[in-house]
Amino acid sequence: MKKVKLKVKKKGQKPIEFKAGALRAQLGVKKDEKIPAGKMKAAEEGKMGPLAKKRALFKKNVLTGKK
């Protein structure tokens, strides 16, 4: 998986690094498909493991949050 850096909007913050597609691979979803809502909810609740929970919350809050 390829590491991606997000640029920060505020001065003094470090760029955010994450592995693109890691959550999708961990949940067993193919590249060209959307993550099903049921799997996403299970990952957010921690039923898929602590790392999946962390990645799901990151996707929910950082990647698709307020812009």
Biotite code that builds the C-alpha atoms (Angstrom):
import biotite.structure as struc

atoms = struc.array([
    struc.Atom([0.000, 0.000, 0.000], chain_id="A", res_id=1, res_name="MET", atom_name="CA", element="C"),
    struc.Atom([1.120, 3.476, -0.805], chain_id="A", res_id=2, res_name="LYS", atom_name="CA", element="C"),
    struc.Atom([1.643, 6.038, 1.952], chain_id="A", res_id=3, res_name="LYS", atom_name="CA", element="C"),
    struc.Atom([-0.135, 9.336, 1.361], chain_id="A", res_id=4, res_name="VAL", atom_name="CA", element="C"),
    struc.Atom([0.549, 12.704, 3.002], chain_id="A", res_id=5, res_name="LYS", atom_name="CA", element="C"),
    struc.Atom([-2.212, 15.237, 3.554], chain_id="A", res_id=6, res_name="LEU", atom_name="CA", element="C"),
    struc.Atom([-1.181, 18.861, 3.682], chain_id="A", res_id=7, res_name="LYS", atom_name="CA", element="C"),
    struc.Atom([-2.249, 20.750, 6.784], chain_id="A", res_id=8, res_name="VAL", atom_name="CA", element="C"),
    struc.Atom([-4.347, 23.870, 6.708], chain_id="A", res_id=9, res_name="LYS", atom_name="CA", element="C"),
    struc.Atom([-3.022, 25.439, 9.906], chain_id="A", res_id=10, res_name="LYS", atom_name="CA", element="C"),
    struc.Atom([0.497, 26.679, 10.445], chain_id="A", res_id=11, res_name="LYS", atom_name="CA", element="C"),
    struc.Atom([2.619, 24.578, 12.793], chain_id="A", res_id=12, res_name="GLY", atom_name="CA", element="C"),
    struc.Atom([0.855, 21.243, 12.213], chain_id="A", res_id=13, res_name="GLN", atom_name="CA", element="C"),
    struc.Atom([2.604, 18.177, 10.843], chain_id="A", res_id=14, res_name="LYS", atom_name="CA", element="C"),
    struc.Atom([1.367, 16.621, 7.592], chain_id="A", res_id=15, res_name="PRO", atom_name="CA", element="C"),
    struc.Atom([-0.884, 13.597, 8.143], chain_id="A", res_id=16, res_name="ILE", atom_name="CA", element="C"),
    struc.Atom([0.441, 10.277, 6.795], chain_id="A", res_id=17, res_name="GLU", atom_name="CA", element="C"),
    struc.Atom([-1.718, 7.229, 6.151], chain_id="A", res_id=18, res_name="PHE", atom_name="CA", element="C"),
    struc.Atom([-1.809, 4.149, 3.934], chain_id="A", res_id=19, res_name="LYS", atom_name="CA", element="C"),
    struc.Atom([-4.311, 4.597, 1.125], chain_id="A", res_id=20, res_name="ALA", atom_name="CA", element="C"),
    struc.Atom([-6.575, 1.549, 0.769], chain_id="A", res_id=21, res_name="GLY", atom_name="CA", element="C"),
    struc.Atom([-5.516, -0.070, 4.042], chain_id="A", res_id=22, res_name="ALA", atom_name="CA", element="C"),
    struc.Atom([-9.019, -0.076, 5.551], chain_id="A", res_id=23, res_name="LEU", atom_name="CA", element="C"),
    struc.Atom([-10.502, -1.476, 2.350], chain_id="A", res_id=24, res_name="ARG", atom_name="CA", element="C"),
    struc.Atom([-7.921, -4.283, 2.276], chain_id="A", res_id=25, res_name="ALA", atom_name="CA", element="C"),
    struc.Atom([-8.381, -5.044, 5.968], chain_id="A", res_id=26, res_name="GLN", atom_name="CA", element="C"),
    struc.Atom([-12.156, -5.343, 5.543], chain_id="A", res_id=27, res_name="LEU", atom_name="CA", element="C"),
    struc.Atom([-11.748, -7.571, 2.468], chain_id="A", res_id=28, res_name="GLY", atom_name="CA", element="C"),
    struc.Atom([-13.423, -5.239, -0.033], chain_id="A", res_id=29, res_name="VAL", atom_name="CA", element="C"),
    struc.Atom([-12.215, -5.142, -3.646], chain_id="A", res_id=30, res_name="LYS", atom_name="CA", element="C"),
    struc.Atom([-10.534, -1.981, -4.941], chain_id="A", res_id=31, res_name="LYS", atom_name="CA", element="C"),
    struc.Atom([-13.300, -0.928, -7.308], chain_id="A", res_id=32, res_name="ASP", atom_name="CA", element="C"),
    struc.Atom([-16.167, -1.449, -4.798], chain_id="A", res_id=33, res_name="GLU", atom_name="CA", element="C"),
    struc.Atom([-17.504, 0.823, -2.065], chain_id="A", res_id=34, res_name="LYS", atom_name="CA", element="C"),
    struc.Atom([-17.162, -0.306, 1.546], chain_id="A", res_id=35, res_name="ILE", atom_name="CA", element="C"),
    struc.Atom([-20.595, -1.609, 2.616], chain_id="A", res_id=36, res_name="PRO", atom_name="CA", element="C"),
    struc.Atom([-22.282, 0.369, 5.401], chain_id="A", res_id=37, res_name="ALA", atom_name="CA", element="C"),
    struc.Atom([-22.546, -2.715, 7.604], chain_id="A", res_id=38, res_name="GLY", atom_name="CA", element="C"),
    struc.Atom([-18.823, -3.433, 7.426], chain_id="A", res_id=39, res_name="LYS", atom_name="CA", element="C"),
    struc.Atom([-17.999, 0.233, 8.003], chain_id="A", res_id=40, res_name="MET", atom_name="CA", element="C"),
    struc.Atom([-20.246, 0.361, 11.082], chain_id="A", res_id=41, res_name="LYS", atom_name="CA", element="C"),
    struc.Atom([-18.721, -2.859, 12.456], chain_id="A", res_id=42, res_name="ALA", atom_name="CA", element="C"),
    struc.Atom([-15.227, -1.434, 11.949], chain_id="A", res_id=43, res_name="ALA", atom_name="CA", element="C"),
    struc.Atom([-16.185, 1.841, 13.684], chain_id="A", res_id=44, res_name="GLU", atom_name="CA", element="C"),
    struc.Atom([-17.525, -0.137, 16.664], chain_id="A", res_id=45, res_name="GLU", atom_name="CA", element="C"),
    struc.Atom([-14.297, -2.151, 16.920], chain_id="A", res_id=46, res_name="GLY", atom_name="CA", element="C"),
    struc.Atom([-15.750, -5.521, 15.919], chain_id="A", res_id=47, res_name="LYS", atom_name="CA", element="C"),
    struc.Atom([-13.101, -5.918, 13.187], chain_id="A", res_id=48, res_name="MET", atom_name="CA", element="C"),
    struc.Atom([-10.215, -5.184, 15.560], chain_id="A", res_id=49, res_name="GLY", atom_name="CA", element="C"),
    struc.Atom([-8.622, -2.082, 17.104], chain_id="A", res_id=50, res_name="PRO", atom_name="CA", element="C"),
    struc.Atom([-6.620, -1.097, 14.010], chain_id="A", res_id=51, res_name="LEU", atom_name="CA", element="C"),
    struc.Atom([-9.705, -1.286, 11.780], chain_id="A", res_id=52, res_name="ALA", atom_name="CA", element="C"),
    struc.Atom([-11.554, 0.889, 14.304], chain_id="A", res_id=53, res_name="LYS", atom_name="CA", element="C"),
    struc.Atom([-8.771, 3.465, 14.208], chain_id="A", res_id=54, res_name="LYS", atom_name="CA", element="C"),
    struc.Atom([-8.731, 3.505, 10.391], chain_id="A", res_id=55, res_name="ARG", atom_name="CA", element="C"),
    struc.Atom([-12.538, 3.696, 10.138], chain_id="A", res_id=56, res_name="ALA", atom_name="CA", element="C"),
    struc.Atom([-12.727, 6.648, 12.534], chain_id="A", res_id=57, res_name="LEU", atom_name="CA", element="C"),
    struc.Atom([-9.885, 8.356, 10.652], chain_id="A", res_id=58, res_name="PHE", atom_name="CA", element="C"),
    struc.Atom([-11.796, 7.938, 7.379], chain_id="A", res_id=59, res_name="LYS", atom_name="CA", element="C"),
    struc.Atom([-15.014, 9.194, 8.936], chain_id="A", res_id=60, res_name="LYS", atom_name="CA", element="C"),
    struc.Atom([-13.559, 12.231, 10.719], chain_id="A", res_id=61, res_name="ASN", atom_name="CA", element="C"),
    struc.Atom([-10.498, 13.340, 8.771], chain_id="A", res_id=62, res_name="VAL", atom_name="CA", element="C"),
    struc.Atom([-11.051, 12.251, 5.188], chain_id="A", res_id=63, res_name="LEU", atom_name="CA", element="C"),
    struc.Atom([-14.801, 12.892, 4.895], chain_id="A", res_id=64, res_name="THR", atom_name="CA", element="C"),
    struc.Atom([-15.337, 15.472, 7.640], chain_id="A", res_id=65, res_name="GLY", atom_name="CA", element="C"),
    struc.Atom([-15.983, 19.198, 7.321], chain_id="A", res_id=66, res_name="LYS", atom_name="CA", element="C"),
    struc.Atom([-14.182, 20.901, 4.463], chain_id="A", res_id=67, res_name="LYS", atom_name="CA", element="C"),
])
